[in-house]
Amino acid sequence: MAATCSTGSATEPPGLETQWREIDNLNQQQLRAGDSWYLLDKRWFDQWKEYVHTGDQNSSSYPGKIDNTELFEDLDSYHLKERLSENEDFILVPAEAWHKLLSWYDLMEDHPPLERKVVDLPSTVKVEVYPVEVYLCLSSNLESTVTARFSRADKIHAIHQKIRQHFNVSETAESRLWMRSTDTSSERLRNLNMTVLDACLSSAMTVIMEIRNADGTWPTSRPQIMRNSGDEDSYRGPPGVCGLTNLGNTCFMNSALQCLSNTPPLTEYFLMNLYMEELNFTNPLGMKGEIAEAYADVIKQMWSGRHYSVVPRVFKTKVGHFASQFLGYQQHDSQELLSFLLDGLHEDLNRVKKKEYIELKDADGRPDQEVAEEAWRNHLRRNDSVIVDTFHGLFKSTLVCPECNKVSVTFDPFCYLSVPLPVSKERVMEVFYVSLDPMAKPTQYRLIVPKAGRVIDLCTALSQATDVPPSQMAVADVFNHRFYRIYQADESLSCILDRDDIFVYQLNNSCMDLADEEVILAVYMRERSHYRDYGSGSNSYSTSLFGHPLLMSVPRAQCTRDDLYQLLLKRLARYVHPLDPSEEVEEEEDEDEELYKAQTNGVSDDEGEEDSEEAGPSKKEGQTQESNQADGQNNGPLEASPSSEGEERTEEEESSSEPDRGSSTEEGQSACGSTDTNSQDATDGDQSACAEPSGKEEEDEEEEEDEDGEGAATCAQASKRIPGRRHYTERRKKALFTIQAVNSNGTTERGMADAGSSFSFSSQPYIAIDWDPDMKKKYYNENEAEKYIKHQSMDVPHQQTTVRLQECIELFTTVETLEEENPWYCPTCKRHQLATKKLDLWSLPEVLIIHLKRFSYTKYSREKLDTIVEFPLRDLDFSGFLLKKTTNSTEPPCRYDLISVSNHYGGLRDGHYTSYAQNKDNGQWYYFDDSKVTFAKEEQIVTSAAYLLFYQRQDKIRQPTVPPPVPSSTHPENHITSQTHEAADGASSCVSMETD
């Protein structure tokens, strides 16, 4: 197609080389706030690039009109799909480049141009792919809303005008705007010149226009959306006993806020409005006082005693505004939020308006007292705020060079202590051991293995309990009746999770010595349905996996259908009953009936079989309705390969006791002789076991001989049959099950070799034992198959590790060697050294925050430590850890009492944050779980979930001013709890929990 074939408004484009040069140059532009960029479908743009690079305007790669169809959710609303990725789904081009492409190629009919603005966020300048989408309505009719999109750089005035235009509001009518979140709270939008970003307006919120009445009054003092305000106005409860609504994955923030809210000196500072005189609007490291003001608003609401639960939406938006990592509603860590918040509050409230440069000095042999006082004075010259007064202490850091023994001593301020937890070098694993003895039940063992070990270490530990050499073990992860993964001996144990079902199989003695002559065979159990599935275009049976799979080593010489059938019978002897001798031979069958079955179930000539083979897995999948879909990736070895076409019969088959039976040699044949065009299933309910082919196989091959004359060339048995014989009867052996080659997911993709011939496996082979439902019910003992034995090691209770908080602090002050990624520059050696480092506590703050480092990251593994840290609620004594000794009675004591705890429940990938806190007014402990608040007992506080500990020095603790409340059915605080339950139901839930 030529470039001029575009219709509509497209104009004659320049030469292809000129097109590429112009667009490429324009795409090099830098992002500037306020500029417009456009989204362009990546596939269309790639085709356009291919077209212009061909140099031929008549090239078949002509892209046609600009087509952004794949970027829209639907072609009615033209909403952009969620979670589109730049350079994968779309590219961004500047406005000038877009208009050139539009003039050259035109745009698909009715497609809107995807224009987006460049916005200047505090930490970055970027194209706003997903604008803020809000609902607009009038206060007189809250049900009639319209959706509109606005850039975060747009002014509120633009929203004001949009509402006027859509609802035909007169320009002379006096109006005001309200902003409503998804819950029942609302807020006035007073400044129309404020941007959408600064107004904290986010998607799914509603902007309401209220129009003044003719008598000069407003219809309501607040919109009707705050219809629950009467309950709020009448409520009176203990100040500070207030929940925080979860806005969607914000429990990490709620937990940190509750801990800070119950820090008496900080809360009193804000409640007494002392912060207003210390707001620092000029600090380049601060947030122009906005974080401090937003935090003050939350604290004042929580301590007003008039709210069951507060919605911290404005605060959340402010945090995301100044720290882009907290934008949106992703998972975060409460300690990270707390670190940012304390630093932000400090800079917003820093009494130092202009920071001076101070050169740090080393101790150089001077007394510690002198160096420490100098370091603290220097710190206060640049940092002086309520945060420093309340939370900052002083470390002593000692570095020693390993070569010249140079000792460097510095004193550094800290805001919290991050103390490590003792990490065990071992882990406990539970496995199921499957012995070679077919009559032995699987045995469950609990083993202790190296945490950084490999699979061979697991086998070695199991070997000590079973006396079976590790070389005779195969380890696999079993999931949903199949092998999710078969492990190699040198793989890391970190790949195995505690929740995985690990099976260890004993292999033959000779397996490892004769690796080339042995095959490790993966065996699945499948049950066929009672009826054929004709509706999907196939007449085959669907199958479903059941039971536990097996791993067994088989000599290659025995990889025949006959031998495998006998081996499997022996291996399954514990729960598979043998055939009764009277049932070994079925009744005689007429071959005409079998021929009909063969022709309806398979292919009756060679040409048909070739077509079936050429169709491949895609054809088979199109013909089959599988009941056991391949729902897991093939994480194990490759699939079994089919036997080669035209493989000759073995001598064993030729000497069969059934002289009239025959079998096809085509690769497409199933385990029972019929052509398998099903990607998963066996073909006929009456097909025999792998030991003997059925009569319908003979009919197939007789048909082939009559029509093509090729049957005798491919099968030795065919020479023993009389060509053209149409009616005869046969007696065939009956079998319990059939065997089918499958892939690692247990679905059929190709046939196996025929009866008596050897299988050809290029890698890890997988086979399935297919059971007829009636045969399974009669001969397969499902209860017995599921039985297992618990080894005595399982009776030893798994003890959760417990340590004292003092042990963690001791570990914090232990000498360590710096890592290679963080060396120290020795001023004497004049180069970086892996020095030894020791941290000591010199002075402690009024409120000490202790961060328990539960999230462990090493080169071998990532894990969350569920160690129980026993921390005291009272009288935590630091006198033994402080280097600075008390010299007079004016020095503060070193004893602390607990005031709050931030908890993290869950693991690395999921979790939930809550908090315990002691109310400063009544001394009562409460448990805060988002908007829900309940009484707490002191014995409940110490758990394995404790993550952040807040301690206050005893000399600063004030006695409660009111008596603690008594829980009762009529107490207002029980009313709080029930009300917060209601609020939580209406708020955004924490869908995917937070994590580190």
KOLVEX-968601 format. One line per 3 residues: number of its first residue (from 1); their letters; for each residue x negated, y, z negated of C-alpha. Coordinates in steps of 0.02 Angstrom, whole numbers, plus 50000, padded with zeros to 5 digits. Layout:
N
NUM	A	X Y Z  ...
This chain:
996
1	MAA	50000 50000 50000  49934 50171 50040  49921 50309 49913
4	TCS	50046 50413 50008  50182 50285 49983  50229 50358 49813
7	TGS	50394 50445 49810  50471 50580 49702  50363 50728 49655
10	ATE	50196 50646 49698  50086 50752 49810  49948 50703 49929
13	PPG	49803 50650 49817  49621 50689 49856  49496 50554 49904
16	LET	49474 50408 49787  49299 50458 49735  49360 50635 49699
19	QWR	49504 50566 49595  49387 50463 49488  49263 50605 49464
22	EID	49397 50732 49414  49487 50617 49290  49325 50550 49216
25	NLN	49259 50725 49186  49421 50782 49105  49422 50630 48989
28	QQQ	49256 50688 48914  49342 50835 48831  49328 50854 48643
31	LRA	49483 50848 48535  49544 51020 48481  49686 51049 48359
34	GDS	49846 51097 48446  49799 51024 48617  49914 50901 48704
37	WYL	49856 50727 48755  49959 50594 48841  49976 50406 48816
40	LDK	49947 50301 48972  49973 50114 48986  49804 50029 48982
43	RWF	49846 49903 49118  49906 50038 49237  49749 50140 49206
46	DQW	49636 49987 49232  49723 49951 49397  49702 50133 49447
49	KEY	49516 50123 49408  49502 49965 49512  49595 50051 49654
52	VHT	49488 50209 49659  49327 50107 49645  49373 50005 49799
55	GDQ	49357 50160 49907  49501 50098 50014  49663 50196 50004
58	NSS	49753 50049 50085  49691 49928 49953  49816 49805 49880
61	SYP	49764 49862 49707  49860 50025 49728  49937 50052 49554
64	GKI	50100 50132 49607  50196 50251 49495  50136 50278 49318
67	DNT	50221 50140 49221  50224 50145 49030  50359 50012 49012
70	ELF	50251 49900 48902  50230 50040 48776  50416 50058 48738
73	EDL	50520 49953 48620  50665 49967 48741  50714 50070 48891
76	DSY	50866 50146 48806  50789 50242 48662  50612 50244 48734
79	HLK	50543 50221 48559  50359 50183 48554  50316 50007 48496
82	ERL	50242 49993 48324  50056 49960 48294  49995 49995 48470
85	SEN	49805 50002 48482  49706 50130 48578  49597 50056 48717
88	EDF	49693 49892 48702  49873 49943 48736  49852 50122 48792
91	ILV	49724 50256 48828  49734 50442 48791  49705 50572 48926
94	PAE	49705 50762 48907  49849 50865 48976  49756 50921 49132
97	AWH	49709 50742 49179  49888 50685 49148  49961 50820 49261
100	KLL	49840 50775 49400  49885 50590 49391  50069 50636 49382
103	SWY	50057 50743 49539  49964 50606 49633  50064 50453 49582
106	DLM	50227 50512 49503  50309 50432 49350  50433 50289 49341
109	EDH	50611 50351 49348  50685 50405 49179  50521 50372 49089
112	PPL	50480 50516 48971  50300 50577 48966  50216 50522 48805
115	ERK	50144 50687 48750  50055 50693 48582  49973 50834 48488
118	VVD	49797 50841 48417  49811 50875 48231  49676 50937 48114
121	LPS	49685 50828 47959  49572 50868 47811  49449 50731 47853
124	TVK	49468 50712 48040  49537 50781 48203  49639 50655 48299
127	VEV	49781 50630 48421  49942 50598 48329  50006 50444 48419
130	YPV	50149 50416 48298  50232 50583 48252  50343 50605 48102
133	EVY	50518 50542 48141  50653 50619 48030  50842 50626 48022
136	LCL	50930 50793 48039  51103 50834 47974  51214 50967 47895
139	SSN	51260 50963 47711  51443 50968 47761  51428 50801 47852
142	LES	51287 50693 47788  51344 50543 47890  51318 50628 48059
145	TVT	51130 50624 48085  51016 50644 48235  50840 50578 48250
148	ARF	50700 50695 48299  50511 50683 48309  50391 50818 48254
151	SRA	50203 50832 48249  50122 50852 48080  50051 51014 48149
154	DKI	50225 51083 48187  50299 51216 48074  50455 51185 47971
157	HAI	50529 51327 48074  50532 51208 48225  50642 51088 48127
160	HQK	50752 51232 48074  50778 51283 48255  50809 51103 48310
163	IRQ	50951 51083 48186  51029 51248 48239  51024 51198 48422
166	HFN	51092 51023 48401  51233 51066 48281  51274 51234 48363
169	VSE	51240 51334 48208  51253 51522 48238  51091 51620 48229
172	TAE	51178 51743 48114  51228 51609 47989  51119 51607 47834
175	SRL	51050 51436 47797  50922 51342 47693  50839 51172 47712
178	WMR	50825 51024 47596  50709 50875 47614  50775 50706 47557
181	STD	50677 50545 47533  50750 50369 47549  50806 50374 47367
184	TSS	50916 50504 47286  50789 50643 47258  50780 50801 47362
187	ERL	50672 50955 47372  50692 51129 47445  50590 51176 47599
190	RNL	50562 51357 47554  50418 51404 47669  50466 51388 47852
193	NMT	50290 51433 47905  50218 51281 47818  50169 51134 47928
196	VLD	50257 50967 47923  50098 50892 47849  50084 51022 47712
199	ACL	50268 51005 47671  50239 50820 47636  50374 50773 47760
202	SSA	50357 50593 47816  50450 50473 47930  50623 50408 47879
205	MTV	50657 50563 47773  50809 50673 47803  50810 50862 47825
208	IME	50976 50940 47777  51034 51113 47825  51150 51200 47702
211	IRN	51250 51349 47765  51304 51489 47649  51492 51509 47622
214	ADG	51585 51663 47676  51603 51717 47495  51415 51719 47477
217	TWP	51403 51560 47376  51313 51401 47425  51421 51246 47447
220	TSR	51319 51159 47312  51174 51205 47204  51099 51043 47270
223	PQI	51157 50934 47416  51280 50794 47384  51142 50668 47406
226	MRN	51096 50701 47224  51263 50633 47167  51176 50538 47027
229	SGD	51110 50700 46955  51245 50701 46822  51172 50544 46744
232	EDS	50998 50618 46754  51054 50782 46674  51140 50694 46530
235	YRG	51001 50571 46496  50885 50601 46349  50745 50479 46312
238	PPG	50572 50472 46233  50452 50585 46330  50327 50486 46432
241	VCG	50434 50328 46434  50471 50346 46618  50448 50232 46767
244	LTN	50376 50275 46938  50468 50223 47095  50373 50110 47213
247	LGN	50368 50199 47380  50305 50044 47470  50141 49964 47418
250	TCF	50109 50103 47291  50106 50001 47131  49916 50028 47127
253	MNS	49949 50216 47114  50089 50195 46986  49979 50090 46874
256	ALQ	49837 50217 46874  49957 50362 46846  50037 50278 46696
259	CLS	49867 50252 46617  49818 50433 46643  49989 50493 46587
262	NTP	49961 50406 46421  49789 50484 46397  49834 50613 46262
265	PLT	49703 50750 46289  49732 50757 46477  49922 50753 46466
268	EYF	49929 50887 46332  49815 50997 46438  49944 50992 46579
271	LMN	50100 51002 46471  50031 51159 46388  49999 51237 46560
274	LYM	49815 51261 46521  49775 51202 46697  49856 51354 46776
277	EEL	49718 51469 46714  49581 51352 46776  49641 51310 46952
280	NFT	49494 51331 47070  49557 51380 47243  49384 51420 47316
283	NPL	49287 51262 47273  49231 51188 47441  49226 51017 47358
286	GMK	49402 51035 47289  49577 51027 47362  49629 51209 47335
289	GEI	49717 51163 47175  49847 51057 47265  49801 50891 47185
292	AEA	49803 50969 47013  49972 51050 47044  50048 50892 47116
295	YAD	49982 50791 46968  50050 50920 46847  50224 50907 46926
298	VIK	50225 50718 46902  50167 50730 46721  50294 50864 46677
301	QMW	50436 50761 46749  50378 50603 46661  50363 50692 46494
304	SGR	50524 50793 46508  50625 50651 46431  50759 50679 46564
307	HYS	50716 50545 46692  50730 50357 46698  50606 50353 46840
310	VVP	50511 50483 46940  50480 50474 47128  50297 50527 47154
313	RVF	50318 50554 47341  50243 50729 47347  50095 50673 47244
316	KTK	50069 50522 47358  50074 50633 47512  49950 50755 47437
319	VGH	49830 50614 47397  49841 50548 47575  49819 50725 47640
322	FAS	49650 50746 47555  49593 50564 47560  49639 50487 47726
325	QFL	49606 50311 47663  49766 50328 47560  49872 50386 47707
328	GYQ	50020 50274 47744  50073 50128 47637  49930 50005 47648
331	QHD	49856 49898 47510  49733 49986 47394  49640 49967 47230
334	SQE	49696 50060 47074  49514 50090 47025  49479 50173 47193
337	LLS	49631 50285 47172  49581 50326 46994  49403 50370 47049
340	FLL	49468 50488 47184  49598 50566 47069  49478 50603 46927
343	DGL	49354 50679 47049  49491 50780 47134  49561 50845 46970
346	HED	49385 50890 46914  49346 50991 47070  49518 51076 47070
349	LNR	49495 51125 46888  49307 51157 46890  49269 51311 46786
352	VKK	49108 51336 46886  49158 51445 47032  48988 51448 47116
355	KEY	48873 51299 47096  48688 51334 47085  48552 51221 47152
358	IEL	48462 51124 47015  48308 51019 47047  48311 50858 46949
361	KDA	48158 50817 46846  48088 50650 46791  48052 50619 46607
364	DGR	47863 50610 46634  47837 50544 46459  47945 50672 46370
367	PDQ	48056 50614 46225  48224 50541 46275  48319 50667 46169
370	EVA	48241 50813 46261  48267 50740 46434  48447 50691 46394
373	EEA	48494 50864 46330  48415 50943 46484  48511 50826 46600
376	WRN	48677 50864 46513  48647 51052 46520  48609 51041 46705
379	HLR	48766 50939 46732  48874 51068 46645  48797 51209 46750
382	RND	48880 51132 46902  49022 51031 46827  49131 51098 46688
385	SVI	49313 51046 46677  49438 50956 46570  49388 50795 46660
388	VDT	49206 50818 46606  49264 50860 46429  49370 50704 46419
391	FHG	49292 50567 46526  49106 50601 46558  48963 50516 46467
394	LFK	48777 50493 46498  48675 50345 46559  48489 50317 46536
397	STL	48417 50240 46695  48245 50159 46687  48154 50103 46846
400	VCP	47988 50009 46844  47882 49986 47000  47830 49803 47023
403	ECN	47658 49853 47092  47593 50004 46999  47708 49987 46846
406	KVS	47763 50168 46866  47907 50201 46746  48042 50325 46799
409	VTF	48171 50381 46671  48322 50486 46717  48487 50527 46630
412	DPF	48641 50524 46740  48823 50567 46701  48961 50439 46724
415	CYL	49151 50446 46725  49187 50261 46692  49091 50102 46657
418	SVP	49099 49967 46791  49047 49811 46695  49017 49643 46780
421	LPV	49100 49482 46726  48993 49326 46706  49007 49230 46869
424	SKE	49003 49041 46859  48889 48954 46983  49006 48806 46991
427	RVM	49186 48779 47044  49315 48644 47013  49389 48557 47164
430	EVF	49526 48427 47175  49519 48298 47315  49608 48138 47366
433	YVS	49492 47991 47399  49551 47860 47526  49457 47696 47510
436	LDP	49419 47569 47646  49517 47442 47546  49688 47445 47633
439	MAK	49775 47389 47472  49700 47529 47366  49805 47683 47338
442	PTQ	49726 47855 47366  49646 47922 47207  49645 48104 47153
445	YRL	49483 48167 47078  49435 48330 46995  49254 48370 47038
448	IVP	49130 48504 46985  49028 48566 47134  48909 48712 47167
451	KAG	49006 48869 47211  48880 48908 47350  48866 48725 47400
454	RVI	48908 48631 47558  49023 48488 47602  48884 48363 47571
457	DLC	48879 48423 47390  49064 48382 47374  49030 48208 47443
460	TAL	48884 48186 47323  48992 48232 47173  49126 48110 47230
463	SQA	48994 47977 47260  48948 47981 47076  49127 47938 47032
466	TDV	49157 47806 47166  48984 47729 47197  49011 47755 47383
469	PPS	48864 47838 47475  48901 48015 47537  48851 47960 47712
472	QMA	49006 47850 47715  49126 47993 47683  49224 48107 47798
475	VAD	49308 48264 47728  49465 48342 47802  49595 48472 47763
478	VFN	49769 48397 47783  49914 48515 47817  50089 48474 47878
481	HRF	50049 48290 47911  49901 48332 48024  49717 48373 48009
484	YRI	49701 48561 47997  49513 48544 47997  49384 48404 47990
487	YQA	49228 48467 47903  49047 48435 47946  48926 48392 47806
490	DES	48829 48555 47820  48981 48671 47815  48999 48790 47667
493	LSC	49121 48747 47528  49178 48929 47532  49281 48879 47685
496	ILD	49390 48771 47572  49520 48863 47469  49587 48800 47303
499	RDD	49761 48779 47378  49700 48666 47520  49742 48480 47518
502	IFV	49572 48399 47540  49560 48213 47583  49396 48117 47582
505	YQL	49397 47955 47684  49278 47810 47660  49200 47751 47824
508	NNS	49121 47586 47873  48944 47548 47814  48876 47548 47990
511	CMD	48960 47709 48044  48814 47824 48012  48680 47702 48069
514	LAD	48768 47661 48231  48840 47831 48273  48833 47798 48460
517	EEV	48926 47634 48442  49058 47696 48318  49204 47815 48345
520	ILA	49282 47918 48203  49465 47901 48247  49598 48022 48182
523	VYM	49765 47935 48164  49934 48022 48147  50105 47949 48106
526	RER	50252 48000 48216  50435 47952 48217  50536 47957 48377
529	SHY	50713 48020 48381  50858 47900 48414  50910 47982 48575
532	RDY	50826 48043 48731  50815 48229 48764  50895 48248 48936
535	GSG	50941 48431 48911  50763 48498 48931  50737 48416 49101
538	SNS	50657 48259 49028  50724 48091 48975  50591 48061 48843
541	YST	50604 48049 48656  50552 48192 48543  50441 48150 48396
544	SLF	50402 48220 48224  50249 48193 48115  50265 48112 47945
547	GHP	50157 48036 47810  49972 48059 47782  49849 48048 47927
550	LLM	49698 47934 47924  49516 47945 47974  49437 47778 48015
553	SVP	49278 47722 48101  49304 47600 48245  49171 47513 48350
556	RAQ	49179 47575 48529  49191 47395 48587  49356 47381 48492
559	CTR	49434 47538 48564  49563 47438 48658  49747 47440 48632
562	DDL	49752 47261 48571  49609 47281 48449  49671 47449 48384
565	YQL	49843 47378 48352  49769 47238 48245  49651 47358 48154
568	LLK	49792 47476 48113  49902 47335 48051  49766 47287 47927
571	RLA	49734 47468 47875  49919 47500 47843  49950 47335 47757
574	RYV	49991 47415 47588  50148 47501 47649  50185 47420 47819
577	HPL	50269 47249 47812  50216 47125 47946  50339 47057 48073
580	DPS	50436 46904 48026  50375 46756 48134  50551 46730 48196
583	EEV	50549 46906 48269  50382 46891 48359  50467 46852 48528
586	EEE	50609 46954 48598  50750 46885 48703  50733 46865 48890
589	EDE	50772 47019 48994  50823 47039 49174  50694 47132 49277
592	DEE	50821 47231 49376  50874 47316 49215  50693 47351 49173
595	LYK	50664 47422 49346  50806 47544 49318  50732 47595 49153
598	AQT	50562 47619 49230  50627 47726 49371  50728 47838 49256
601	NGV	50593 47851 49127  50436 47858 49231  50374 47863 49411
604	SDD	50391 47711 49523  50256 47742 49653  50076 47799 49659
607	EGE	50116 47963 49742  50234 48008 49603  50103 47967 49473
610	EDS	49976 48074 49560  50098 48217 49559  50127 48192 49375
613	EEA	49941 48198 49341  49913 48352 49445  50052 48444 49355
616	GPS	49946 48446 49198  49998 48497 49024  50098 48648 49083
619	KKE	50216 48538 49182  50235 48419 49039  50271 48557 48917
622	GQT	50405 48625 49031  50492 48456 49032  50488 48422 48846
625	QES	50575 48483 48692  50454 48446 48552  50513 48431 48375
628	NQA	50339 48446 48301  50275 48605 48381  50089 48636 48372
631	DGQ	50102 48766 48235  49917 48769 48188  49762 48808 48286
634	NNG	49646 48669 48334  49513 48705 48206  49438 48534 48218
637	PLE	49342 48448 48358  49401 48440 48538  49544 48334 48599
640	ASP	49529 48155 48656  49498 48135 48841  49604 48014 48944
643	SSE	49536 47857 49020  49475 47872 49199  49592 47837 49344
646	GEE	49576 47666 49422  49493 47587 49271  49483 47399 49295
649	RTE	49567 47270 49185  49468 47175 49057  49444 46989 49056
652	EEE	49550 46978 48901  49699 47047 48994  49673 46934 49143
655	SSS	49679 46781 49031  49842 46837 48953  49972 46705 48912
658	EPD	50099 46799 49018  50049 46761 49198  50191 46864 49272
661	RGS	50162 47026 49179  50075 47174 49260  50028 47350 49213
664	STE	49993 47512 49300  49818 47582 49306  49864 47764 49322
667	EGQ	49800 47889 49194  49974 47957 49169  50033 47795 49085
670	SAC	50084 47805 48903  50021 47687 48769  50158 47566 48813
673	GST	50139 47563 48998  50265 47689 49063  50209 47849 49145
676	DTN	50204 47986 49014  50257 48152 49086  50304 48213 48913
679	SQD	50176 48328 48832  50212 48249 48665  50321 48097 48665
682	ATD	50322 47912 48701  50435 47869 48845  50548 47722 48807
685	GDQ	50627 47660 48648  50604 47479 48703  50423 47491 48758
688	SAC	50313 47363 48675  50164 47382 48561  49992 47413 48628
691	AEP	49963 47227 48624  50083 47182 48765  50158 47279 48911
694	SGK	50344 47274 48946  50436 47201 49094  50471 47372 49166
697	EEE	50285 47392 49198  50293 47239 49310  50438 47310 49406
700	DEE	50344 47472 49433  50195 47383 49505  50300 47264 49611
703	EEE	50385 47416 49684  50214 47490 49721  50156 47330 49807
706	DED	50310 47322 49916  50301 47502 49972  50117 47548 49970
709	GEG	50020 47387 49956  49901 47466 49833  49945 47377 49672
712	AAT	49832 47226 49700  49680 47338 49725  49695 47418 49554
715	CAQ	49752 47278 49440  49685 47102 49424  49850 47041 49358
718	ASK	49943 47097 49513  49863 46954 49615  49951 46827 49506
721	RIP	50124 46893 49544  50234 46848 49692  50261 47004 49800
724	GRR	50441 47050 49828  50510 46950 49682  50658 47051 49621
727	HYT	50743 46941 49492  50654 46848 49352  50652 46845 49164
730	ERR	50509 46861 49040  50474 46833 48857  50372 46969 48777
733	KKA	50299 46997 48604  50379 47123 48491  50275 47255 48399
736	LFT	50301 47372 48252  50241 47530 48338  50159 47600 48492
739	IQA	49999 47701 48509  49984 47865 48602  49835 47979 48632
742	VNS	49870 48154 48564  49779 48317 48533  49727 48382 48362
745	NGT	49902 48451 48330  49982 48281 48357  50064 48327 48522
748	TER	50047 48221 48679  49951 48302 48821  49883 48155 48916
751	GMA	49900 47965 48923  49786 47832 48853  49707 47684 48939
754	DAG	49814 47534 48975  49833 47377 48873  49670 47287 48845
757	SSF	49558 47422 48921  49438 47531 48822  49474 47712 48782
760	SFS	49358 47848 48847  49330 47982 48714  49222 48134 48752
763	SQP	49234 48204 48575  49337 48184 48416  49482 48068 48467
766	YIA	49658 48084 48400  49792 47952 48418  49969 47938 48354
769	IDW	50062 47787 48291  50238 47807 48360  50378 47724 48263
772	DPD	50551 47683 48322  50669 47747 48184  50745 47575 48155
775	MKK	50577 47490 48148  50510 47622 48030  50658 47602 47915
778	KYY	50638 47414 47911  50449 47392 47903  50376 47557 47838
781	NEN	50385 47581 47648  50386 47770 47632  50387 47770 47442
784	EAE	50234 47658 47435  50143 47762 47565  50161 47919 47458
787	KYI	50094 47841 47299  49924 47888 47231  49823 47865 47072
790	KHQ	49757 48002 46960  49578 47975 46907  49536 48006 46724
793	SMD	49446 48165 46777  49618 48239 46813  49666 48218 46630
796	VPH	49531 48339 46573  49622 48506 46560  49554 48646 46668
799	QQT	49494 48776 46544  49505 48957 46597  49343 49048 46565
802	TVR	49348 49168 46419  49219 49302 46377  49210 49445 46253
805	LQE	49207 49623 46315  49043 49647 46221  48965 49511 46330
808	CIE	49013 49606 46487  48935 49765 46418  48777 49669 46375
811	LFT	48772 49604 46553  48792 49783 46614  48636 49835 46518
814	TVE	48532 49687 46577  48374 49717 46680  48402 49683 46865
817	TLE	48298 49693 47024  48356 49810 47160  48420 49732 47320
820	EEN	48331 49752 47486  48471 49864 47549  48442 49987 47406
823	PWY	48255 50004 47368  48178 50140 47259  48045 50259 47323
826	CPT	47895 50251 47206  47808 50421 47197  47645 50337 47150
829	CKR	47642 50201 47284  47719 50322 47410  47836 50189 47477
832	HQL	47999 50101 47440  47993 49963 47312  48112 49831 47245
835	ATK	48096 49899 47070  48175 49830 46913  48318 49935 46846
838	KLD	48397 49947 46674  48547 50050 46625  48578 50100 46444
841	LWS	48716 50200 46364  48656 50366 46290  48817 50458 46249
844	LPE	49001 50413 46268  49152 50523 46307  49310 50551 46209
847	VLI	49406 50434 46324  49306 50288 46392  49369 50198 46548
850	IHL	49300 50022 46570  49318 49946 46743  49311 49755 46740
853	KRF	49233 49703 46906  49349 49559 46945  49321 49564 47132
856	SYT	49160 49474 47173  49076 49490 47342  48921 49389 47384
859	KYS	48838 49328 47542  48919 49159 47509  49095 49201 47456
862	REK	49229 49328 47409  49338 49294 47260  49438 49370 47119
865	LDT	49381 49317 46946  49525 49267 46833  49414 49262 46679
868	IVE	49502 49311 46519  49408 49457 46442  49445 49469 46257
871	FPL	49447 49654 46218  49494 49727 46049  49644 49841 46030
874	RDL	49560 49931 45886  49386 49966 45820  49284 49934 45977
877	DFS	49112 49975 45908  48979 50040 46028  48849 50082 45897
880	GFL	48747 49930 45947  48742 49984 46130  48703 50169 46111
883	LKK	48521 50225 46123  48565 50393 46049  48572 50364 45862
886	TTN	48680 50465 45743  48566 50583 45647  48695 50680 45545
889	STE	48875 50677 45491  48927 50797 45631  48894 50666 45764
892	PPC	49054 50580 45825  49078 50397 45778  49062 50258 45906
895	RYD	49226 50170 45871  49368 50166 45998  49549 50112 46004
898	LIS	49638 50050 46159  49770 50166 46232  49813 50089 46403
901	VSN	49774 49947 46524  49794 49933 46713  49833 49753 46765
904	HYG	49807 49666 46931  49901 49504 46962  49863 49396 47114
907	GLR	49712 49365 47223  49607 49447 47357  49743 49451 47490
910	DGH	49894 49488 47384  49932 49553 47212  50030 49675 47107
913	YTS	49980 49812 46985  50065 49851 46819  50008 49935 46659
916	YAQ	50021 49932 46470  50014 50098 46379  50038 50166 46203
919	NKD	50148 50318 46189  50055 50460 46104  50210 50525 46015
922	NGQ	50284 50367 45938  50137 50245 45945  50243 50112 46031
925	WYY	50169 50002 46169  50265 49991 46334  50248 49887 46490
928	FDD	50264 49986 46652  50307 49891 46811  50344 50026 46939
931	SKV	50514 50099 46894  50546 49968 46760  50493 50007 46580
934	TFA	50506 49883 46436  50441 49867 46259  50278 49772 46239
937	KEE	50200 49680 46094  50016 49696 46055  49987 49509 46075
940	QIV	50044 49522 46257  49913 49647 46310  49756 49540 46325
943	TSA	49775 49439 46486  49670 49380 46633  49751 49519 46736
946	AYL	49670 49662 46638  49574 49770 46762  49551 49946 46691
949	LFY	49538 49978 46503  49565 50151 46429  49491 50180 46255
952	QRQ	49502 50338 46149  49376 50382 46016  49453 50363 45844
955	DKI	49407 50536 45780  49514 50612 45921  49667 50504 45895
958	RQP	49816 50594 45818  49947 50508 45716  50118 50483 45799
961	TVP	50234 50631 45774  50395 50529 45782  50435 50356 45716
964	PPV	50427 50212 45842  50596 50166 45917  50682 50006 45864
967	PSS	50736 49896 46012  50922 49866 46008  51064 49839 46128
970	THP	51121 50018 46103  50952 50103 46106  50929 50228 46247
973	ENH	50770 50143 46304  50862 49984 46343  50973 50096 46447
976	ITS	50815 50156 46534  50767 49980 46579  50936 49938 46655
979	QTH	50941 50101 46750  50767 50079 46820  50819 49908 46883
982	EAA	50953 49995 46985  50830 50124 47047  50708 49989 47097
985	DGA	50841 49900 47198  50869 50055 47302  50687 50099 47325
988	SSC	50557 50028 47442  50495 49864 47373  50314 49812 47367
991	VSM	50324 49697 47518  50140 49650 47532  50053 49670 47367
994	ETD	49897 49772 47337  49723 49702 47330  49547 49758 47312
